[in-house]
Amino acid sequence: MSTTTLTETVVDIADHHTSLFYLQKKSMTGQSLPFADPNQYNKLHQDMYEKGRVDFASLRQNYQPQVLKSLSAGYDNYKYWRYLLLSDQAQSYPKRAWRDMLPITGKVIPQINLVKDAAINFRVLPIPRVVLYPSGWSSWLSLRILGPHNLDQLASLLQKLFTTPAFQFANNNPVSLQTVMSSLGDGVRTDVFGDDPPDVALPEPTLVTTVLAKHHGAYSVGDPQNEPALSLIIAPATGLSHKKFEEAVYRFTQHDKDPLEYMVMKDYSCFTWMEHRLNPSELNRQKLRCYHQNTFRLLVHARHLLALLNAAANQKKKPVRLIELVTSAIAFFDEPKFINASFFVFLKESAIVKTVERAKKWSGASV
């Protein structure tokens, strides 16, 4: 019997910070980014659309950026955004940037490497980035895993990334994933957001892992031997009990609950295995890559909007610009335009309904 060999896996990790710095102040004169005015925010998106990328230094004169090197649109003309915006006219997206809370992607100055480990005999390429919103940011780390590896090695890698000092900036001492994300976040806070009011961080990161290519065999979710590895992949620091693991398994119904067509999801972490897309071809790889990106971006976007609703509902003052973004976030949850498996599971959380209803009362959207 052939041994199942993974040849390409992608992992995306993001934390989440919410700040009402730009949305509560009366005047934003001298601040770094045009995050307090709809027209200026849209203009920044138009500049990014036309130029492809805007140097961060051009946005803050006589300032030395701590983390951010350049900014580009955090969306493109592909399936997720076309569905979300009900349009395939990418040239119109910048005009909708404020109304639809469209994000910005920040390229960062620091270089991050993995600490050399003899047990990792495959390539792991980390790419640090930042996602920016008028209401906060995410430190974002992408990992592309290339070369022969198996499910146990993938689980072991993720466990090391989340529980040991597995990273380093340049040639400095090894640091933890939390330190990496905090360091990027501290720089973003200085470059973009003020400390008054302070930002609020969500406790759990978003973690999305998808196998893009493999040789031979398959890893069935119905095989008990695969449970420990799958459990660690979605909960790298602790793993899951058998009961929690069973609750986390989602079978894709269009494949009649095939044990080779599944997603494992717990909270905001998910792992996807689509056997029908793992037949070797560039088209299948692109489809899986697209599904992975849609899953990750949708979860990050949804969590930012939900965090904004929670933060706004605690405010006594109700500036128009804050109400505008809250109204947009409410519509996102009330009438979702794009739902995939992970978002379907996400929307089942009872806390979402309560948060949206509370935000409606705060904003005056419901009486």
C-alpha positions in Angstrom: 0.0 0.0 0.0 1.4 3.4 -1.0 2.2 6.0 1.7 0.2 9.2 1.4 2.7 12.1 0.7 1.7 15.7 0.9 3.7 17.9 -1.5 2.2 21.4 -0.9 0.2 22.8 2.0 -0.7 26.3 2.9 -1.3 27.8 6.3 -2.6 31.3 7.2 -2.7 32.7 10.7 -4.1 36.1 11.8 -4.8 37.8 15.1 -7.4 40.5 15.5 -7.3 44.0 17.0 -10.1 46.5 17.2 -9.5 50.2 17.6 -12.0 53.1 17.5 -9.2 55.6 17.3 -10.3 57.0 13.9 -14.0 56.5 14.5 -14.4 58.4 17.8 -12.1 61.4 17.6 -13.5 64.8 16.5 -10.4 65.7 14.5 -7.8 63.5 12.9 -5.5 66.2 11.7 -1.9 65.0 11.4 -2.8 61.3 11.7 -1.1 58.8 9.4 -3.9 57.3 7.3 -7.2 58.7 6.0 -9.3 56.3 8.0 -11.7 58.8 9.5 -13.4 60.1 6.3 -15.3 58.1 3.7 -14.1 60.2 0.7 -10.4 60.1 1.8 -10.6 56.3 2.5 -12.1 55.7 -0.9 -9.4 57.9 -2.5 -6.7 55.9 -0.9 -8.2 52.8 -2.4 -8.4 54.4 -5.8 -4.7 55.3 -5.5 -3.9 51.7 -4.7 -6.0 50.4 -7.5 -4.3 52.7 -10.0 -0.7 52.3 -8.8 -0.9 48.8 -7.5 0.9 49.8 -4.3 1.4 52.9 -2.3 4.6 53.5 -0.3 3.7 54.0 3.4 6.3 56.6 3.8 4.4 58.8 1.3 1.4 58.9 3.7 3.4 60.2 6.7 5.9 62.9 5.9 9.0 63.1 8.1 8.2 59.8 9.8 10.2 56.6 9.9 7.8 53.6 9.6 8.2 50.9 12.2 6.6 48.0 10.4 4.7 49.1 7.3 6.5 49.3 4.0 3.7 49.7 1.5 -0.1 49.3 1.1 -2.2 47.6 -1.5 -5.9 46.7 -1.9 -6.8 43.7 0.3 -9.2 42.4 -2.3 -9.2 41.5 -6.0 -11.5 40.5 -8.8 -12.1 36.9 -7.7 -14.9 34.8 -6.5 -15.2 35.9 -2.9 -15.2 39.6 -3.5 -17.4 39.3 -6.6 -20.0 37.5 -4.5 -19.6 39.8 -1.5 -20.0 43.0 -3.6 -22.4 41.5 -6.2 -20.1 42.8 -9.0 -17.3 41.7 -11.2 -16.3 45.3 -12.0 -13.1 45.6 -10.0 -12.7 49.2 -11.1 -15.7 50.1 -9.0 -14.5 48.5 -5.8 -12.5 51.6 -4.6 -15.6 53.7 -4.6 -17.2 51.2 -2.3 -14.3 50.8 0.1 -15.8 52.7 3.0 -19.4 51.6 2.6 -18.4 47.9 2.3 -15.5 48.0 4.8 -13.0 46.8 2.3 -9.6 46.0 3.8 -6.0 47.0 2.9 -3.0 44.7 2.8 0.2 46.0 4.3 3.6 44.7 3.2 6.0 44.8 6.2 9.6 45.7 6.7 10.8 42.9 9.0 11.9 39.6 7.6 10.8 36.5 9.5 12.4 33.1 9.2 11.8 29.7 10.8 14.5 28.5 13.2 16.4 25.6 11.6 15.1 22.3 12.9 16.5 18.9 11.8 13.1 17.4 12.1 11.7 19.7 9.3 13.2 18.2 6.1 10.8 20.1 3.9 10.6 23.8 2.9 8.5 26.2 5.0 8.3 29.7 3.5 6.8 32.3 5.9 5.4 35.6 4.6 4.4 38.3 7.2 1.8 40.8 6.3 -0.9 43.0 7.9 -4.6 43.5 7.2 -5.8 47.0 7.9 -9.4 48.4 8.5 -10.5 51.8 9.7 -11.6 49.9 12.8 -8.4 47.9 13.5 -5.9 45.4 12.1 -4.6 41.9 11.9 -1.0 40.7 12.0 -1.0 38.0 9.3 1.5 35.2 8.7 1.3 33.0 5.7 3.2 29.7 5.4 3.8 27.8 2.2 5.0 24.2 2.9 6.7 22.5 0.0 8.3 19.1 -0.4 7.3 15.7 0.8 5.6 15.7 4.2 2.9 13.7 5.8 -0.1 14.5 8.1 1.9 13.8 11.3 4.7 16.1 10.2 2.2 18.8 9.4 0.6 18.5 12.8 4.1 18.5 14.5 5.1 21.6 12.6 2.0 23.5 13.6 2.4 22.4 17.2 6.0 23.7 17.2 4.9 27.0 15.7 2.3 27.6 18.4 4.2 26.3 21.4 7.9 26.9 20.9 10.2 29.8 19.9 10.2 28.7 16.3 10.7 32.0 14.6 13.4 34.7 14.3 13.7 38.2 13.0 16.8 38.4 10.8 19.6 36.7 12.8 18.2 37.5 16.3 17.3 35.0 19.0 14.4 32.6 18.5 10.9 34.0 19.4 7.4 32.6 19.7 4.6 33.1 17.3 2.9 35.3 19.9 6.0 37.5 20.0 6.0 37.7 16.2 2.4 38.8 16.0 2.8 41.2 19.0 5.9 42.8 17.4 4.1 43.4 14.1 1.1 44.7 16.0 3.2 47.1 18.1 4.6 48.5 14.9 1.2 48.8 13.2 -0.2 50.6 16.3 2.6 53.1 16.2 2.5 53.5 12.4 -1.3 53.8 12.1 -3.3 53.8 15.3 -3.1 55.8 18.5 -3.2 54.4 22.0 -6.2 56.4 23.1 -8.6 54.6 23.1 -6.6 51.4 23.3 -7.1 48.6 21.0 -8.9 45.4 22.1 -7.5 42.0 20.9 -9.5 38.9 20.4 -8.1 35.9 22.3 -8.1 33.3 19.6 -6.3 33.7 16.2 -7.8 32.6 12.9 -6.0 29.6 11.5 -6.7 28.0 8.1 -4.8 25.0 6.7 -5.4 23.4 3.3 -3.6 20.7 1.5 -3.1 21.7 -2.2 -1.2 18.7 -3.6 -0.3 15.1 -2.7 0.8 11.8 -4.1 -0.9 8.4 -3.5 -3.5 7.5 -0.9 -5.5 9.8 1.2 -6.1 10.8 4.9 -9.7 9.8 5.8 -11.5 11.6 8.6 -13.1 8.3 9.4 -9.8 6.6 10.2 -9.1 6.8 14.0 -5.3 6.8 13.3 -5.6 10.2 11.7 -7.6 11.8 14.5 -4.6 12.8 16.7 -2.9 14.7 13.8 -6.0 16.3 12.6 -6.8 17.3 16.2 -3.4 19.1 16.6 -3.7 20.8 13.2 -6.8 22.7 14.3 -5.8 23.1 18.0 -2.0 23.1 17.8 -1.4 24.1 21.5 -3.7 21.5 23.1 -5.3 19.1 20.6 -8.9 18.0 21.1 -10.7 15.3 23.1 -12.3 12.6 21.0 -15.8 14.1 21.7 -14.7 17.6 20.7 -13.0 16.2 17.6 -16.2 14.5 16.5 -18.1 17.7 17.0 -15.6 19.5 14.8 -15.9 17.3 11.8 -17.9 18.7 8.9 -18.6 16.4 5.9 -19.3 18.1 2.6 -22.9 17.1 1.8 -22.5 17.3 -2.0 -20.2 14.3 -1.7 -22.7 12.3 0.5 -20.5 12.7 3.6 -17.6 11.0 1.9 -14.8 10.6 4.6 -12.3 11.9 2.0 -14.3 15.2 1.5 -14.3 17.1 4.8 -13.4 20.1 6.9 -12.4 20.0 10.5 -13.3 23.2 12.3 -13.1 24.3 15.9 -13.8 28.0 16.8 -11.8 29.9 14.2 -9.4 27.2 13.1 -10.1 24.9 10.1 -8.4 22.2 8.0 -9.8 21.2 4.6 -9.3 18.0 2.7 -11.0 17.8 -0.7 -10.0 14.5 -2.3 -11.7 15.3 -5.7 -9.5 18.4 -6.0 -6.3 16.5 -5.0 -6.1 14.7 -8.3 -2.9 16.2 -9.8 -3.7 19.2 -12.1 -2.9 22.9 -12.1 -6.6 23.6 -12.3 -7.4 21.6 -9.1 -4.5 23.3 -7.3 -5.8 26.7 -8.3 -9.3 25.8 -7.1 -8.1 24.6 -3.8 -5.9 27.7 -3.4 -8.9 29.9 -4.2 -11.1 28.0 -1.6 -8.4 28.4 1.0 -8.1 32.1 0.4 -11.8 32.6 0.4 -12.1 30.7 3.7 -9.3 32.7 5.4 -10.3 36.1 4.1 -14.0 35.5 4.9 -13.3 34.5 8.5 -10.9 37.4 9.1 -13.4 39.9 7.5 -16.3 38.5 9.5 -14.4 38.5 12.8 -13.3 42.2 12.3 -16.9 43.2 11.6 -18.2 41.3 14.6 -15.6 42.9 16.8 -16.5 46.3 15.5 -20.2 45.7 16.4 -19.2 44.6 19.9 -16.9 47.6 20.4 -19.4 50.2 19.1 -22.3 48.9 21.2 -20.3 49.8 24.3 -19.9 53.5 23.2 -22.0 56.3 24.5 -21.0 58.7 21.6 -22.3 57.9 18.2 -20.3 59.7 15.5 -21.8 59.4 12.0 -18.8 57.6 10.6 -19.0 54.9 13.3 -22.7 54.4 12.7 -22.0 54.1 8.9 -19.6 51.2 9.5 -21.8 49.6 12.0 -24.7 49.7 9.6 -22.5 48.1 6.9 -21.4 45.3 9.4 -25.0 44.6 10.3 -26.0 44.2 6.7 -23.0 41.8 6.2 -24.4 39.4 8.8 -28.1 40.0 8.2 -27.9 39.3 4.4 -24.7 37.3 3.8 -23.8 37.4 0.1 -21.2 34.6 0.2 -21.4 31.5 2.4 -18.9 28.6 2.3 -18.6 25.7 4.7 -16.5 27.5 7.3 -18.7 30.5 7.3 -21.8 28.3 7.5 -20.4 26.9 10.7 -19.3 30.3 12.0 -22.8 31.8 11.5 -24.3 29.1 13.8 -22.8 30.8 16.8 -25.6 32.1 19.0 -23.4 35.1 20.1 -23.5 36.5 16.6 -27.3 37.0 16.6 -27.1 38.7 20.0 -24.3 41.0 18.9 -26.1 42.0 15.7 -29.3 42.7 17.6 -27.5 44.8 20.2 -25.7 46.8 17.5 -29.0 47.4 15.8 -30.5 48.9 18.9 -27.4 51.0 19.5 -27.3 52.4 15.9 -31.1 52.9 15.7 -31.4 50.3 12.9 -34.2 48.6 15.0 -36.7 50.0 17.4 
